[in-house]
Amino acid sequence: MYYEEIWIEAEQWSNEYDIYDENTDVKVIFENGTEAVATFITNKNIMSLREKNQATGECLSGNYF
């Protein structure tokens, strides 16, 4: 199966982000029109989200990011 288009959310951002502490979505559109979507997350971003959620009480106080 061949792809027709790949869209990477991070390509839409300004250049002011930390490549080591980020997450982004990617969408692949195939020739037959089906789509696949994935989210890519750095390990540092997972830890940052857990720390924030522990402080705010979100996501069961950081028990999941």
Residue frames relative to the residue before (quaternion, step in Angstrom):
aa qw qx qy qz dx dy dz
M 1.0000 0.0000 0.0000 0.0000 0.00 0.00 0.00
Y 0.2236 -0.7856 0.5688 0.0958 3.56 -0.86 1.00
Y 0.3959 -0.7122 0.5259 0.2440 3.53 -1.14 0.62
E 0.3674 -0.7176 0.5547 0.2060 3.51 -1.24 0.61
E 0.8079 -0.0281 0.0710 0.5843 3.56 0.99 -0.86
I 0.1083 -0.7491 0.6481 0.0850 3.56 -1.18 0.64
W 0.0967 -0.7820 0.6153 0.0229 3.57 -0.82 1.08
I 0.0851 -0.7866 0.6115 0.0115 3.57 -0.80 1.07
E 0.4667 -0.7216 0.4409 0.2589 3.56 -0.50 1.23
A 0.6534 0.5499 -0.3242 0.4069 3.61 0.87 -0.92
E 0.5919 0.5761 -0.3702 0.4251 3.60 1.12 -0.47
Q 0.6436 0.5270 -0.3114 0.4594 3.58 1.25 -0.37
W 0.5876 0.6071 -0.3506 0.4040 3.58 1.26 -0.38
S 0.5529 -0.5233 0.5031 0.4090 3.51 -1.35 0.17
N 0.6221 -0.5673 0.3863 0.3767 3.59 -1.22 0.14
E 0.5772 0.6132 -0.3644 0.3976 3.60 1.24 0.10
Y 0.4996 0.5954 -0.4958 0.3874 3.55 0.27 1.29
D 0.4841 -0.6642 0.4986 0.2754 3.55 -1.25 0.53
I 0.3539 -0.7727 0.4826 0.2115 3.61 -0.37 1.17
Y 0.6719 0.4916 -0.2944 0.4693 3.58 1.22 -0.38
D 0.7590 0.2695 -0.1452 0.5746 3.59 1.26 -0.32
E 0.5079 0.6376 -0.4055 0.4136 3.56 0.57 1.17
N 0.1234 -0.7407 0.6458 0.1382 3.52 -1.40 0.15
T 0.0365 -0.8062 0.5902 -0.0159 3.55 -1.10 0.65
D 0.3752 -0.7062 0.5563 0.2256 3.54 -1.22 0.56
V 0.1176 -0.7603 0.6357 0.0628 3.53 -1.21 0.66
K 0.0859 -0.7820 0.6161 0.0388 3.57 -0.97 0.89
V 0.1238 -0.7704 0.6233 0.0514 3.55 -0.93 0.98
I 0.1383 -0.7688 0.6214 0.0610 3.56 -0.86 1.02
F 0.2709 -0.7927 0.5325 0.1214 3.55 -0.69 1.14
E 0.7177 -0.4673 0.3127 0.4108 3.56 -1.28 0.39
N 0.7169 0.4492 -0.2572 0.4669 3.58 1.00 -0.80
G 0.6256 -0.5810 0.3212 0.4098 3.60 1.29 0.14
T 0.5352 0.6067 -0.4327 0.3979 3.61 1.17 -0.17
E 0.2348 -0.7751 0.5769 0.1065 3.53 -1.20 0.63
A 0.1127 -0.7490 0.6480 0.0794 3.52 -1.22 0.62
V 0.1070 -0.7939 0.5979 0.0260 3.56 -0.96 0.89
A 0.0132 0.7852 -0.6186 0.0251 3.56 -1.05 0.81
T 0.2508 -0.7261 0.6163 0.1731 3.53 -1.23 0.54
F 0.1701 -0.7729 0.6071 0.0718 3.56 -0.90 1.00
I 0.0490 -0.8080 0.5849 -0.0508 3.56 -0.79 1.11
T 0.3627 -0.7142 0.5486 0.2397 3.58 -0.92 0.86
N 0.6226 -0.5403 0.4045 0.3960 3.58 -1.20 0.48
K 0.6432 0.5246 -0.3269 0.4519 3.59 0.95 -0.83
N 0.6416 0.5225 -0.3292 0.4549 3.61 1.02 -0.72
I 0.6060 0.5391 -0.3537 0.4659 3.58 1.05 -0.69
M 0.6726 0.4838 -0.2975 0.4743 3.59 0.91 -0.90
S 0.6378 0.5239 -0.3305 0.4577 3.62 0.97 -0.78
L 0.6641 0.4960 -0.3038 0.4698 3.57 0.95 -0.87
R 0.6371 0.5197 -0.3312 0.4630 3.61 0.98 -0.78
E 0.6567 0.5071 -0.3136 0.4617 3.60 0.93 -0.88
K 0.6474 0.5063 -0.3165 0.4736 3.58 0.94 -0.87
N 0.6952 0.4845 -0.2775 0.4528 3.58 0.89 -0.94
Q 0.5924 0.5396 -0.3681 0.4717 3.59 1.12 -0.54
A 0.6823 0.4921 -0.2817 0.4614 3.57 0.99 -0.85
T 0.7609 0.3873 -0.2048 0.4786 3.60 0.98 -0.83
G 0.4804 -0.6702 0.4384 0.3576 3.58 1.22 -0.40
E 0.4611 0.6802 -0.4506 0.3488 3.59 1.25 0.02
C 0.8405 0.1952 -0.1310 0.4881 3.57 -1.34 0.37
L 0.6486 -0.5337 0.2869 0.4606 3.54 0.90 1.06
S 0.6498 -0.5564 0.2861 0.4318 3.53 0.94 1.03
G 0.7544 -0.4184 0.2084 0.4610 3.55 0.92 0.96
N 0.4030 0.7180 -0.4841 0.2962 3.61 1.20 0.22
Y 0.7312 0.0458 -0.1189 0.6701 3.52 1.31 -0.23
F 0.5234 -0.6762 0.4104 0.3169 3.55 -0.97 0.69
